[in-house]
Every structure is written in structure tokens, then in C-alpha cells.
Amino acid sequence: MNRLFIFFFLSHIAFFSIAKKIYPNTEKPIFIKTKIDTSISGVLPEHQSLSLDSTAEISLLTCDPGNEVYSTFGHSAILIIDTLKNINKVYNYGTFSFEEDFIYKFVKGDLDYYLSIDNLNGFINQYIYEKRGITQQKLNLSFQEKLKLYNFLKENYKPENRTYRYDFLFDNCTTRIRDALENATDHKIKYDYTFIREKKTYRDLIASKSGHLKWLTYGMDLMLGMPCDKTASEREHLFLPENLMTAYFLATINHDGVEENLVKSTNVLLDIPITKDATPFYLSPLFIFSTLAIFIILITFFEYKQNKWYKTIDIIFYLILVFIGFLFIFMWTSTRHAVAHQNMGLVFANPFLLILIILILLNKFNIIKYFSAFYTLCVFILIITWHWLFPQDFNIGLLPLFIVLLVRSAYIYYYSSKKKYATT
């Protein structure tokens, strides 16, 4: 897999200044997890061999997650070794090109990925450089199945076929391999899903790999819409490289009426312990925004005691929410990132808050009173239902924000109900 969750580039920008302090080594865009460095390993041309030898081995390569944002979810590739035919190829669906309009295509969801070929040594060297382990699973395929897969990959590598429109959940470097192997075996692979103890939503599956990076998870959760709160089927769990590796380990394949293990043997090609640079709690969104919330609540209490209203606090706060709301709408209506559509975050971050800002600037207290009352009700319902009834789950780090919104909008209602004109 090579890109996250999608939708997420804009959230990365929104939190970039903080994230750079927490992850100083993060220099590559999120979701771009396995771009092959051709200066190290090179991309090899595809030779049009007529066939494989019967002794050829085909393996699934699963690469461990890394500490950098782009490598959080791991990666999958296919290895074909045929010593008699002098074939040594790693097929990698996680390659893309940096172009002049790269950022624009990335944001719009128009960035194409393509199939590339490397040799095993070059592929391993890349992961030595990234300090990430590689596990090889040799697959128990018949000669006809090997040949069918190899011919498919050769055809798929042709210039007119190798490019594809990336989809983080449904069409990525791992799902492409899963689908190719199922087709090559005429769907004779039988999965054992007992390792999936509980079906999870796509949001939960993403968080299971990125949860230690609190700011990344926070930004992703902010930009993910309701499609990511759909419970994934057992097969759909296999969009993650680690899940596909486990599924293959437990899977069987039918050869001439006999059920055999899909994986013949498992080898660790690159043994590098997985280390996760977790975000310290005191640098997490929950702690930082909780501290900020306490500070704002104390200011609100001081305003109440002094019968004052510091309008600047709310104007700045609502302007930030308006900006986030426009991001939600842009990601929903103007990009191909389906996982960012139908974002219910518009309940609390809505461009209509511009109306409230204008009313505050014009001191229209009679209207502000009703506007703030409605907004207070919306936020209150959001707080009490967000984990039980609300159709979209939100990151726990948003709770301090919701509390601040509730307190400030309630105080605006209280103050505007008492005053006929603004005081600052």
C-alpha cells in the first residue's frame, strides 16, 4: 500500500507545523509508502519470455511498516524467481512519478500509480535503507497457475496497461496482488478468516496501523467521512498488507480435489525489528487541545464574572471552523477521494458560521441569540451521541473542541440575551 487514506493530504497540511516538530524525519507525503528509489535499485525492463520453467517460485513479499508517515501501513509485492530462465523480478504496484502538477493531482485524487519491476537485491537494498523488514511467503501454485499469473503480470506491465487510478481501500498495491492471485488460481484459494476476531470499520482498520502517530490519526479522522465507518467484510480486511500475509498463511488451495496449504514456506528476507516512535501523550492532540479548552473555559468564566464578552476569541475560533468546513466540502464535492465524502464534521465546522461572524461584527444581538441557541443544540446533540448514535465516528481528540464550542456558544446565547448592543 502506498498512500493513505487520500483525503488525508489536506489534513496533513492543516497540522503540518505541529507534526513536523513531533516527526522531524517526515519529509515525504503521507500515503506514499513504497516508492522505489530507482537511483538505488533501478527499474528493469520486462523481457518477453515465452514461459516459466516448472521449477519457478512465486512468492508474496510483505514489507513491515516504517516510522515515517508514508510507510505506516506496510507494503506488498510479488517475487518471481526462475533460475533456469534467468528471471528475478519483483512486481511492485506502488510506484508513482513526481511531476510538476503532482500536488494538484494528489489533492484531487487524480494521481496515477503504476506497476514497476525491480530485482530482488535492489528491492531489499531499498528496505535496508528504510530499515524495514521483509517477509517472503513461497506460494504453493501449480505450473499452470504460475504461468497464468506471470503472463498476466507481463501483460499488465505493458505501457498501455501498467498505470492505474489508485484507491486507498479498494484498489491499492495489496488488493491488486490479492485479485491477481485469485484470478490466476481460478478462485480456488480458500481463506480462513479466524484471525479476524472482530469485523472492524475502515476507520478502525486504518487507526490500528496509524494509532501510535496521534497527529496523523487525528488529521485523517478529521478528513474521513462516513464511508470509512462502514464495517469491512472479511475479504475487505485484506487491503492491509499484514492482513493479506496472515490470510495467506492460513489459506488453502484446491489442487485436483485436494486441499493444500497455500503457503509452502515462510522466510524472513530482512530481519529488522519493528520500532514505533509513538507520540508522547503531552504532545498528543487530546492533551494539547484539552489544555487549550481549560484555558478558554477559564476565560469564559472570567467574562461571566466581569459581564464581558471577548468577541475576538469567537471570531478567530469560528473562522478556523469555517476554513475546515470548506475543506470538508471541497474534499466531498471536488475530489475523487470517496473516503472523504459525506463528512458529518460539517455539523460543527460549517461555512454557515460566516453568518454568525458577520452578526457578531454588526452587533446584531437579537439574531445572534437564536443563531447561537441553534448551534449550541447541534453541538450538544453531537457530544451526547457521537459514539452511540451518530453515523460517523470522531477522534477522541475532538472532544475538547466540542466542549469549547458548547461552552462558548452557550455563553454567547446568555450574553446576547442580556445585551442590546455589543461590549468588548
C-alpha positions as CSV (number, residue, x, y, z in Angstrom):
1,M,0.0,0.0,0.0
2,N,1.3,3.3,-0.9
3,R,-0.9,6.2,0.0
4,L,-3.4,6.8,2.9
5,F,-6.1,7.1,3.3
6,I,-6.2,10.0,0.3
7,F,-8.3,12.7,1.8
8,F,-5.6,13.0,4.2
9,F,-3.1,15.2,2.3
10,L,-5.1,18.3,3.2
11,S,-5.3,17.3,6.9
12,H,-1.6,16.8,6.9
13,I,-1.2,20.3,5.7
14,A,-3.6,21.6,8.4
15,F,-1.5,20.0,11.1
16,F,1.9,20.3,9.4
17,S,3.6,22.8,11.6
18,I,2.9,20.7,14.7
19,A,3.6,17.4,13.1
20,K,7.0,18.5,11.9
21,K,8.0,19.1,15.4
22,I,6.8,15.7,16.5
23,Y,8.1,13.8,13.5
24,P,11.2,15.6,12.3
25,N,12.1,12.9,9.8
26,T,8.8,13.1,8.0
27,E,9.6,14.7,4.6
28,K,7.6,12.6,2.2
29,P,3.8,13.0,1.5
30,I,1.6,10.8,3.5
31,F,0.3,7.6,1.8
32,I,3.3,7.4,-0.5
33,K,4.8,4.4,1.3
34,T,6.9,2.4,-1.1
35,K,8.1,4.5,-4.0
36,I,11.1,2.6,-5.3
37,D,14.2,4.7,-5.4
38,T,15.5,4.0,-8.9
39,S,18.8,5.6,-8.1
40,I,19.5,2.7,-5.8
41,S,17.8,-0.3,-7.4
42,G,16.7,0.7,-10.9
43,V,13.6,-0.3,-12.8
44,L,14.3,-3.2,-15.0
45,P,12.7,-3.8,-18.5
46,E,10.3,-6.6,-18.9
47,H,11.6,-9.4,-21.1
48,Q,9.0,-11.2,-23.1
49,S,9.8,-14.7,-22.0
50,L,7.5,-17.3,-23.6
51,S,7.1,-19.2,-20.3
52,L,8.4,-20.1,-16.9
53,D,10.2,-23.3,-16.0
54,S,8.2,-25.7,-13.8
55,T,10.7,-25.1,-11.0
56,A,10.0,-21.3,-10.9
57,E,9.0,-20.0,-7.5
58,I,6.4,-17.3,-6.9
59,S,6.3,-15.5,-3.5
60,L,4.4,-12.8,-1.7
61,L,6.7,-10.2,-0.2
62,T,5.3,-8.3,2.8
63,C,7.2,-5.3,4.0
64,D,7.0,-4.1,7.5
65,P,5.6,-0.6,8.4
66,G,8.2,2.1,8.9
67,N,8.5,5.1,11.3
68,E,7.9,7.7,8.6
69,V,4.3,8.7,7.8
70,Y,4.4,7.4,4.2
71,S,5.4,3.9,5.4
72,T,2.9,3.5,8.2
73,F,0.8,0.8,6.6
74,G,3.5,-1.5,5.1
75,H,3.7,-2.8,1.5
76,S,3.1,-5.9,-0.6
77,A,4.9,-7.1,-3.8
78,I,5.2,-10.3,-5.9
79,L,8.5,-12.0,-6.4
80,I,9.1,-14.4,-9.3
81,I,12.4,-16.4,-9.3
82,D,13.2,-18.8,-12.2
83,T,16.9,-19.7,-12.1
84,L,16.8,-21.7,-15.4
85,K,15.1,-18.8,-17.3
86,N,17.3,-16.2,-15.5
87,I,14.2,-14.5,-14.2
88,N,14.5,-12.4,-11.0
89,K,11.7,-9.9,-10.7
90,V,9.8,-8.1,-8.0
91,Y,6.5,-6.7,-9.3
92,N,5.5,-3.6,-7.4
93,Y,2.2,-1.8,-7.8
94,G,3.3,1.0,-5.5
95,T,5.2,3.3,-7.9
96,F,4.4,6.8,-8.9
97,S,6.2,9.7,-10.6
98,F,6.8,13.2,-9.2
99,E,5.6,15.6,-11.8
100,E,5.1,19.4,-12.0
101,D,1.4,19.0,-11.1
102,F,2.0,16.3,-8.5
103,I,0.4,18.1,-5.6
104,Y,-2.6,19.2,-7.6
105,K,-3.2,15.6,-8.8
106,F,-2.7,14.2,-5.3
107,V,-5.2,16.6,-3.7
108,K,-7.8,16.0,-6.4
109,G,-7.4,12.2,-6.3
110,D,-6.1,12.1,-9.9
111,L,-2.7,10.7,-9.1
112,D,-2.0,7.5,-11.0
113,Y,0.2,4.7,-9.8
114,Y,1.8,2.1,-12.0
115,L,3.3,-1.3,-12.0
116,S,7.2,-1.4,-11.9
117,I,9.7,-4.1,-11.9
118,D,12.8,-4.4,-9.7
119,N,15.2,-7.3,-9.0
120,L,15.3,-8.8,-5.5
121,N,18.6,-7.4,-4.5
122,G,17.6,-3.9,-5.5
123,F,14.3,-4.3,-3.6
124,I,16.0,-5.5,-0.5
125,N,18.5,-2.6,-0.6
126,Q,15.7,-0.1,-0.6
127,Y,14.3,-1.6,2.6
128,I,17.7,-1.9,4.2
129,Y,17.9,1.9,3.6
130,E,14.5,2.4,5.1
131,K,15.2,0.0,8.0
132,R,12.1,-2.1,7.3
133,G,11.9,-5.9,7.4
134,I,10.7,-8.1,4.5
135,T,8.9,-11.5,4.9
136,Q,8.7,-13.9,1.9
137,Q,5.9,-16.5,1.6
138,K,6.5,-19.1,-1.2
139,L,3.2,-19.9,-2.7
140,N,2.0,-23.4,-3.5
141,L,0.9,-22.9,-7.1
142,S,0.6,-25.4,-9.9
143,F,2.7,-24.7,-13.0
144,Q,-0.3,-23.6,-14.9
145,E,-1.2,-21.1,-12.1
146,K,2.3,-19.8,-12.1
147,L,2.3,-19.3,-15.8
148,K,-1.1,-17.7,-15.8
149,L,0.0,-15.2,-13.1
150,Y,3.3,-14.5,-14.8
151,N,1.6,-13.9,-18.2
152,F,-0.9,-11.6,-16.5
153,L,1.9,-9.5,-14.9
154,K,3.7,-9.3,-18.2
155,E,0.6,-8.1,-19.9
156,N,-0.2,-5.7,-17.1
157,Y,3.3,-4.3,-17.3
158,K,2.9,-3.1,-20.9
159,P,3.0,0.7,-21.2
160,E,-0.7,0.9,-22.1
161,N,-1.7,-1.3,-19.1
162,R,0.7,-0.6,-16.2
163,T,-1.0,2.7,-15.0
164,Y,-4.0,2.6,-12.7
165,R,-6.0,5.1,-10.7
166,Y,-5.2,4.4,-7.1
167,D,-7.9,3.8,-4.5
168,F,-6.7,3.6,-0.9
169,L,-9.2,1.0,0.3
170,F,-10.3,-0.9,-2.8
171,D,-7.5,-0.7,-5.4
172,N,-4.0,-0.5,-4.0
173,C,-0.7,-2.4,-4.1
174,T,-2.1,-5.2,-1.9
175,T,-5.6,-5.6,-3.3
176,R,-4.1,-5.8,-6.8
177,I,-1.9,-8.7,-5.8
178,R,-4.8,-10.4,-4.0
179,D,-7.1,-10.1,-7.0
180,A,-4.3,-11.2,-9.5
181,L,-3.6,-14.4,-7.5
182,E,-7.3,-15.2,-7.1
183,N,-7.8,-14.9,-10.9
184,A,-4.6,-16.9,-11.7
185,T,-5.9,-19.8,-9.4
186,D,-9.5,-19.6,-10.8
187,H,-10.6,-18.5,-7.3
188,K,-9.5,-21.8,-5.8
189,I,-8.0,-20.1,-2.8
190,K,-10.0,-20.7,0.4
191,Y,-9.4,-18.2,3.1
192,D,-9.5,-18.9,6.8
193,Y,-10.6,-15.7,8.5
194,T,-10.4,-16.9,12.0
195,F,-7.6,-14.4,12.6
196,I,-10.2,-11.7,12.3
197,R,-11.7,-11.8,15.8
198,E,-14.0,-8.9,15.2
199,K,-15.0,-7.2,12.0
200,K,-13.9,-3.6,12.0
201,T,-14.8,-0.4,10.2
202,Y,-12.3,1.0,7.7
203,R,-11.6,3.8,10.1
204,D,-10.7,1.4,12.9
205,L,-8.5,-0.6,10.5
206,I,-6.7,2.5,9.5
207,A,-6.3,3.5,13.1
208,S,-4.9,0.1,14.0
209,K,-1.8,0.9,12.0
210,S,-1.5,4.7,12.5
211,G,-2.8,5.0,16.1
212,H,0.7,5.5,17.6
213,L,1.1,8.6,15.4
214,K,-1.5,10.7,17.2
215,W,-1.4,13.7,14.9
216,L,-1.6,11.7,11.7
217,T,-4.5,9.7,13.0
218,Y,-6.2,13.0,14.2
219,G,-5.8,14.6,10.8
220,M,-7.0,11.5,9.0
221,D,-10.1,11.1,11.2
222,L,-10.9,14.7,10.7
223,M,-11.0,14.4,6.9
224,L,-12.5,10.9,6.7
225,G,-16.3,10.8,6.0
226,M,-19.0,8.3,6.7
227,P,-17.8,5.8,4.0
228,C,-15.0,4.9,6.4
229,D,-17.4,4.0,9.1
230,K,-18.8,1.1,7.1
231,T,-17.9,-2.3,8.6
232,A,-15.5,-4.0,6.2
233,S,-16.2,-7.6,5.1
234,E,-13.7,-10.2,6.0
235,R,-12.2,-10.1,2.4
236,E,-12.1,-6.3,2.5
237,H,-9.9,-6.5,5.6
238,L,-7.2,-7.7,3.2
239,F,-6.5,-4.3,1.8
240,L,-3.8,-4.1,4.6
241,P,-0.5,-5.9,3.8
242,E,-0.2,-7.6,7.2
243,N,-3.7,-8.9,6.9
244,L,-3.1,-10.4,3.5
245,M,0.1,-12.1,4.7
246,T,-1.8,-13.7,7.6
247,A,-4.7,-14.7,5.4
248,Y,-2.3,-16.4,3.0
249,F,-0.6,-18.2,5.9
250,L,-3.9,-19.8,6.9
251,A,-5.4,-20.2,3.4
252,T,-5.7,-23.4,1.5
253,I,-5.9,-24.1,-2.3
254,N,-7.6,-26.9,-4.1
255,H,-5.4,-28.9,-6.5
256,D,-7.1,-31.8,-8.2
257,G,-9.7,-32.1,-5.4
258,V,-7.1,-32.0,-2.6
259,E,-6.9,-29.1,-0.1
260,E,-3.3,-28.0,0.3
261,N,-1.7,-25.1,2.2
262,L,-1.4,-22.0,0.0
263,V,2.0,-21.1,1.6
264,K,4.8,-23.7,1.2
265,S,7.3,-21.9,3.4
266,T,7.9,-18.6,5.1
267,N,11.3,-16.9,5.1
268,V,12.4,-13.7,6.7
269,L,14.5,-12.0,4.0
270,L,15.2,-8.9,6.0
271,D,15.0,-9.2,9.8
272,I,14.7,-5.7,11.3
273,P,12.8,-5.3,14.5
274,I,9.7,-3.1,14.1
275,T,10.0,0.0,16.2
276,K,7.3,2.6,16.6
277,D,8.1,6.2,17.5
278,A,4.8,6.8,19.4
279,T,3.7,10.4,20.1
280,P,4.2,11.3,23.8
281,F,0.9,12.0,25.5
282,Y,1.9,15.5,26.4
283,L,2.3,16.2,22.6
284,S,-0.9,14.5,21.6
285,P,-3.9,16.4,20.2
286,L,-6.0,15.2,23.2
287,F,-3.6,16.8,25.7
288,I,-2.9,20.0,23.8
289,F,-6.5,20.7,23.0
290,S,-7.6,19.8,26.5
291,T,-5.2,22.3,27.9
292,L,-6.4,24.9,25.4
293,A,-10.0,24.1,26.3
294,I,-9.4,24.6,30.0
295,F,-7.8,27.9,29.3
296,I,-10.7,29.1,27.2
297,I,-13.2,27.9,29.7
298,L,-11.4,29.9,32.4
299,I,-11.5,33.0,30.2
300,T,-15.3,32.4,29.7
301,F,-15.8,32.2,33.5
302,F,-13.9,35.5,33.9
303,E,-16.1,37.0,31.2
304,Y,-19.2,35.8,33.1
305,K,-17.9,37.3,36.4
306,Q,-17.0,40.6,34.7
307,N,-20.1,40.7,32.5
308,K,-17.9,41.0,29.4
309,W,-17.6,39.3,26.0
310,Y,-14.2,39.0,24.2
311,K,-15.6,38.7,20.7
312,T,-12.2,38.3,19.1
313,I,-11.9,34.7,20.6
314,D,-15.0,33.6,19.0
315,I,-14.4,35.3,15.7
316,I,-11.0,33.6,15.4
317,F,-12.4,30.3,16.5
318,Y,-15.3,30.4,14.1
319,L,-13.1,31.4,11.2
320,I,-11.0,28.3,11.7
321,L,-14.1,26.2,11.7
322,V,-15.3,27.9,8.5
323,F,-12.0,27.1,6.8
324,I,-12.2,23.4,8.0
325,G,-15.8,23.3,6.7
326,F,-14.8,24.5,3.3
327,L,-12.1,21.8,3.3
328,F,-14.8,19.2,4.0
329,I,-17.0,20.5,1.2
330,F,-14.0,20.6,-1.2
331,M,-13.0,17.0,-0.4
332,W,-16.6,15.9,-0.7
333,T,-17.6,17.6,-4.0
334,S,-14.4,18.3,-5.9
335,T,-12.1,15.3,-5.5
336,R,-12.2,11.6,-6.3
337,H,-11.5,10.6,-2.7
338,A,-14.6,8.7,-1.9
339,V,-13.5,8.1,1.7
340,A,-13.6,11.8,2.3
341,H,-17.2,12.2,1.1
342,Q,-20.2,12.7,3.4
343,N,-18.2,14.1,6.2
344,M,-20.5,14.8,9.1
345,G,-17.9,17.1,10.6
346,L,-20.0,19.8,8.8
347,V,-22.3,19.6,11.8
348,F,-19.7,21.5,13.9
349,A,-17.4,23.0,11.2
350,N,-19.8,24.7,8.7
351,P,-19.3,27.6,6.4
352,F,-22.6,29.0,7.6
353,L,-20.8,30.1,10.7
354,L,-19.7,33.0,8.5
355,I,-23.2,34.4,9.1
356,L,-22.6,34.3,12.9
357,I,-19.3,36.0,12.4
358,I,-20.9,38.8,10.4
359,L,-23.7,39.1,13.0
360,I,-21.1,39.4,15.8
361,L,-19.2,42.1,13.9
362,L,-22.5,44.0,13.3
363,N,-23.7,43.6,17.0
364,K,-27.0,42.0,15.9
365,F,-27.7,40.5,19.3
366,N,-31.4,39.7,18.7
367,I,-30.4,37.4,15.8
368,I,-27.2,36.2,17.5
369,K,-29.2,34.8,20.4
370,Y,-31.2,32.5,18.2
371,F,-28.3,31.5,15.9
372,S,-26.2,30.6,18.9
373,A,-29.0,28.7,20.6
374,F,-29.4,26.5,17.5
375,Y,-25.7,25.9,17.2
376,T,-25.5,25.1,21.0
377,L,-28.2,22.5,20.5
378,C,-26.4,20.9,17.5
379,V,-23.1,20.7,19.4
380,F,-24.8,19.3,22.5
381,I,-26.5,16.5,20.4
382,L,-23.2,15.8,18.8
383,I,-21.4,15.4,22.1
384,I,-24.0,13.0,23.6
385,T,-24.5,10.8,20.5
386,W,-21.1,10.8,18.7
387,H,-20.1,7.3,20.0
388,W,-23.5,5.7,20.1
389,L,-26.0,7.1,17.6
390,F,-24.0,9.4,15.3
391,P,-23.4,7.8,11.9
392,Q,-19.7,8.9,11.9
393,D,-17.1,8.3,14.5
394,F,-14.8,11.1,15.6
395,N,-11.4,11.1,17.1
396,I,-11.3,11.5,20.9
397,G,-9.0,14.5,20.4
398,L,-12.0,16.4,19.1
399,L,-13.9,16.1,22.4
400,P,-12.2,19.2,23.9
401,L,-13.1,21.1,20.8
402,F,-16.7,20.1,21.1
403,I,-16.8,21.1,24.8
404,V,-15.3,24.5,24.0
405,L,-17.9,25.0,21.2
406,L,-20.7,24.1,23.6
407,V,-19.4,26.5,26.3
408,R,-18.7,29.4,24.0
409,S,-21.9,29.2,22.0
410,A,-23.9,28.8,25.3
411,Y,-22.2,31.9,26.7
412,I,-22.9,33.9,23.5
413,Y,-26.5,33.0,23.9
414,Y,-26.5,34.0,27.5
415,Y,-24.7,37.3,26.9
416,S,-26.7,38.3,23.8
417,S,-30.0,37.6,25.6
418,K,-29.0,40.2,28.2
419,K,-27.5,42.9,26.0
420,K,-29.0,45.1,23.4
421,Y,-25.6,46.1,21.9
422,A,-22.1,44.6,22.0
423,T,-19.4,45.4,24.5
424,T,-15.8,44.3,24.2
